[in-house]
Amino acid sequence: MMEWYQVGLALMGLLMLLIFIGLPIPFAMAAAALPFLLNIQGLSTSLVSTELKLWGVWIDYILLSVPLFVFLGELIGRSNIGPNLYRFMHNGIPIRGSAAYGSIGACAGFGAVCGSSMVGSLTIGGVALPEMIKLGYDRRLSSGVLAAGGTLSVLLPPSLILLFYGIVTDQSIGRLFMAGIIPGLLLASLFVLVVVIWARLYPHHVPHAERTQKWSKKAVLMTVGPVALIGAIITVSIYAGIATPTEAAGLAAAVTLVLAFWVGGLTRGAFIDSLMATMRTMGYLGLLLSAGVLFGFVMNYYQIPQQFTSYFLGFDLSPLAVLMFVIAFYIILGMFLEPVSMTFITLPTIYPLIAASGYDLIWFGIIYTITMEIAVLTPPVGLNLFVIQGIGREHVTIGDVIKGSLPFIAMMVILLALMIYYPQIAIWLPELMR
């Protein structure tokens, strides 16, 4: 029988090979696990157990919230809810750099109801980037603030990354969502600070106060009201114990559908497109979840997470050194893999090590999420970089987006440092609401 480290190396080596030759990650994970699964159980038993494991994934009650949150984000992205929020944040604030501040504020508000970094950048960026370029904002600042702004979507609840993290680590989804609120607001403040400093250092990059317009009470209600209502439904219902994350997602999706038609922009065709986009996304995520179950079964059978934890702790490293190693590992890996895939491939092995080092797993969930969002801003795979460049390909290059994102990445690193030295930033609110 192979030793645990031999299985681990062979499993990861085969997985990386299959990904390198172009096999989609869900199929690569399943194919890498298959030889070891056959060795464990034989063909007939493997087929039956695989069917049972996959069925268990698709009937998991918590996982029902995933398509509902995805659908919610699609509805917002195809209606006027997101664009209206940006226009209000921009046109209603008579200060220099209002478009940049409005982008951050709109991304933060949108993040409170969307949960997807890429969708946040795509929705707000599609409106804001052409406007900022037209107004005379520097290309790097314009693209960087929007690429980074999308990352606020995965700290402020609901967050798909935190949702998947909670499923893999068996942590409370509600407490994870709550833990992300203060770090999310703090990160938004740090992004604002970047714009302030940028305007001081390079005044010609940030135009003077743009012409503002007076908003009627009805206009404000139709602009801010939908986002506030959807966010309140999700947060209050979960944190007050009124509803589970799945029930909150269902109610929020139903309310969003009504609001999207009320606010405007959501046509019958856009509604159908939202359904189709949700099904495409869930097709991928469903395959990824299913493959992750098989992959995880093989790892747990050979006790790879447990043995890896014991082996690593044998070096007698300090908890801080372990944490730094894990963060560096994810930042490097994030240059090549997207966050959801990393969660199911690596987290089952990593989180026992973090727990054994004495760290709170709710707190680490926020550390992990911030690290994942640094990953979506780092080439060569940085998804948000290519989303923003794709939106503004006539005005900005991928180099502009990367250079513009660097100061915001630095602020995310600062937030990580603050979280490490002041863990209460994340765990104070969940503990308060217990």
N, C-alpha and C positions, 0 to 999 in steps of 0.2 A: 504494500500500500504506500502511495506517495505521501511524503511529508507535507505539512500544511503550507510551508513556504514554497515548495515545488509546485503545488497546486495553484497557489496564489500567483506566482510568477508566470506559470503556463496560462492561467486564465486571463490575466491582464495582457500578456504578450499576444495571445490569440485575438483578444478583443481589439487591441491597438492595430494589429495587422489587418483585420477585417475592416476597421474604420478607414485605415490608410488606403486600402484598395477601392474604397468608395461605397461600401455597403452601409445603408442607413443604420444609425445607432441602435434602434430597437431590434432590428434583425441581427446586427452584429453581436449584441448582448445575448440574444437567444441562441445564436449559432455557437458562440464561445462556451456557453454553459452546457450545450447538448452533449458533447463527448463525455463530460464528467457526470452528467445526469444518467447517461446510459451505463456508465461504469458502476454507479451507485445502485441502480434499481433494475437494470435490464430494460429491454424494449417495451414489453407489454405493460409492466408496472409503471414505467416512465410516462407512457401515453395517458394512462388513467390519472396518475398523480398530477401531471401537467394540466389536464383538463380541469381537475378540481381546484388547483391553485389559480388558474386563470379565471375560473368562475367566481372564486372568492374575491378577486380584484374587482370584477364588474358589479358585484352586488354589495360592495362596501358602502355603508350609508354615508360616511364622511366624504367619500370620493364623489358622491352625487353633487356636492357643492361646486366641484371643479367646472363641469360644463355650464352650470348656472352663472358662475362668475365670468367665465369666458364669454358667454352670450351677453351678459350685462355690458361688458367692455365693448363688444362688437356693436351693440345698439347705440351706445354713447358715441363711438367713433364714427358712426354713419348718420348721426343726427346733428343738430346744431348745439347740443349741450356743451361739448368741449370747445368749439370755436367761439361760442357766445361768452363763455367764461374768460377766454383769453382777451377778447375785445373789451370786456368790462375792466379787467385788470390793467389793460394797457391804456385805454382811452379815458378811464375814469380817474387816473392818477396824474396830476399835473406836475411831475418832477422829471428831472433829467434822467434818462435811462429807463423810462417807464416801460418801454417795450421789453427790455431785458428782465426787469423786475416782474412785469406781468407774465412773462413766460415761466418764470420760476413759480409764481403764485398759482398760475393755471395748471402747471404740471403737478404741484402739490395738491390742489383741489381735485384735479382729475384722478390723481393717484389714490385719493380717499374713496373712490368708487370703482376704480378699474382693476388694479392689482397686477398689471402687466407693464413692465418697463418699456418694451418695444412698442406696444399699443399707445402708451403715454407719449413717447417721442414722436410717433407717427401722427397721432391726432392733433396735438398742439403744434408740432413742428410744421405740419402741412399748412397751417394758417399763419403761424408766427414768422417762419423763416423768410418767405418772400416779402412780408411786410417790413421786417427788420432790415433786410438788404436794401429795399426801396427807400427807407428812411435814412440810410447812411451809416448804419452800424457796421463795424468791422466784421469781415467774413468769419474770422476765427472765433470772435466773441459770439456772434450770432449762432453759429453751428455748435460751438462748445456748450453754451448755456442750454440749448435744446437737447443735445445728446445726453448731457448730465442730468437735466431736469427730469427726464423719463425715469431715472433711477429712484426718484422719490416715490414712484408708484409701488415699489416692492417693500418699502418700509412702512408707509402709511396703510392701514388696513382697508380692504382685504388684500392680502399679498399671496399670490400663487406660490412663490418660493417658500414663504413661511408655512403655507398650507402643506406643501409636499414635505418640508422639513419636519413638521409635526407628525405626519403620517409615518415617515421613516423612523423617527426617534421615539414615537409614542408619547409625544408631549401635547398638552392642552392647546388646541388651536386658538381658543379665545384668549388665553394668557399670552400666547405668542403675538397675536394681533395687538393686544394691549401694550406689550413690551416695545412694539415698533413705533408707537405714537410720538414719544418724546424724542428719540433719536431722529425720527423723520422730520420733525419740526426743527430740530437743531441743525440737521443737514441743510434744510431749506435756508436757514439763517446764514449758514456758512457760505452757501452759494450766492446769496445776496451780498455778502462781504466781498466775494471775488469780484463782482460787478463794480462795487464801490471802489475797490483798490484799482481795478482796471481803468475806470474812468479818471482816477487821479493820476495814474502813470501815463496814460495815453488819452488825453482829453479829446483828440480828434477822432477816436474810435467810437465815442459815445455821443450822439447828437444832443443838443439841448432839448428842453421839455417840448414834446410834441403838442399839437393842438388837441385839447380835450373837449369832450362833449358832455352836456348835462344829461344825466340818465333819469328818466322818470321812475317813480316807485314801481310801476308795472314792469318796466324794462329790467330793473334790478331784480324783481321777483322772478321773472322768467329766466334770468341769467344765473343768479346765485342760488335761487330757491331749489331747482332740481338737484344740483350737486349736494347742497346741504341736506336735503330730505333723504336722498339715497344714502349718503354717508351716515346720517343719524339712524336710519333703519338698520344698517349693518352693525354699527358700533353699539348703539344702545341696546338693541335686542339681544346681542351676544353677551355683552358685558353685564347686563342686568339679569341674565339668566332666563329671559323670556323665550328665547329661541336658540336652537343649535346653529352652528355655522351653515349647515345645509338648509335649514328652515329659513334662516336670515337671507341666504343667497336666493332662495326661491321667491320670497316676498320682495326682495330688492329688484330682482329681474322683472317681476310682474309690474312693479311700480315704475321702473325705468322704461318699460315698453309703453306705458300710458304717457309718461312725461315726454318721451322721444317724439311721439306723434303730436303732443300738445305744443311743445316748443317749436317743432317743425324740422324739416330736413330728412326725416325718416319716411321715405316713400314705401309703397308696397314692394317695389323691386329691391330697395335697400334692406327691408325687413327679411326678404327671402335670402338676400346676400349674407345677412347676419347669421341666419340659420345655417347656410351652407358653410360659411367660414368657421362657425362653431363646430360643425361636424368634422371638417377637415382637421382643425386643431385637435379635437378630441380623438380623431382617428390616430393621429401621431402619438398623443399623450397616452391613449389607451394601450397602444402597442408598447410604448416605453414602460408603462407601469407593469404590464404583463411580463415583459422581458425582464424587468427589474426583479420581479418575484422569483423567476427561475434562477437568475443570477445570484440573488440573495440566498436562495435555498442551498445552492452548491457551496457558497462561501460559509454558511452556517453549519452545513454538514461536516465540512473539514475544519470547522472552528477557526477560520482564518481571522475574523475580527478579534476573537478572544486571545488567540495566540499572538497576533500582531501587537495587541495591547500589552500583553505580558512581556514580549520580547523588547518592545520599545521602552517600557518602564524599567527594564533591566539596565539601561544605560544610566539610570539615576539622574536624569535631567530634572531641572526645576520645572514646576508647572508653567512658568512664563516661557521657558525655552521650548517646551512642547507646543504651546499655543503659537509661538512665533514660527515654528516649523510648519504647523498646520496652515497658518495664514499664507506663508510663502508658497507652500505646496499648491494651494488653491489659486493663488494669483497666477502662478506659472501655468497650471493646468487650464485655467480659464482663458489663456491665450489661444487655446486650440479646441476647447469644448464649450458648449453653451450650458447655462446654469442648471436647467432641469435634468439634462443628461448626467452632469457631474453629481447631482444629488443622489440619483439612484445607483450610480456606479461606485462612488467612493464613500458616501456618508455612512453606510452600514458598517464600514471598517473604521472610520475616523471617530464617530461620536462615542463609542465605548472608551477610546483612548482619552478623549476630553473629559468624560465622566470620571474615569479612573484618576485623572489628574486633579480632581476636586472642583471642577468648574460647574456652575449651574447651567443646565442644558437650555433653559429658556433664554438666559443671557447669551449663551453661545449661538443660539438661533439668530439673534440680531447681528452678532459678529460675523457669522457665516453669510447672512444675507448681504451685508455691506461689502464683504469680500467678493461675493458673486457679482455685485453690481460694479465693482472695480473691473471685474473680468469682462463685462459687456462694453467697457470703454477702452479695452486694450486690444491692439491688433495681434495677430492677423484675423481673429474671428469676431472681434468686438461688434456685436449685432447693432447696437445703437449708432455706432459710427457709420455703418453702411446705410442704415435707415435714413439718417439725416442727409448723408451725401446723395442718396437716391432722390430725396425730395428736392434738393437744391443743386442738382448736378450741373445746371447751367451757370451757377454762381460760385459754388464752393467745390474744392477738391477734397479727396480723402485726407490729404495732408493738412488742409485747413481745419478739418473736423478734429483730427488727432491733436494738433497743436492747441486748438481752442479748448479741448477737453482736459489738458494737462493740469491747469490750475484747479479745476473742479475735482480731479482725481486726488490732488494734494489735500484738498479739504476732506475728502472721504478718508484718507489716511489719518488726518488729524482727528476725525471723529472716532476712528478705530482706537487711536491712542487714548482719547478721552474715555471711551467705553472700557478699556482695559484697566485704567487707573481709577475710574469712578463707575463701577458696575451698576450702581444705583440708578444711573441714567436710564437703564433698560428695565431693571427689576423693581424699581420703586412703585410704579403704577400697578403692575400685576399683584404685588404684595398688598398694596393699599386696598385693592378691590376684592380681595379674597373674602 
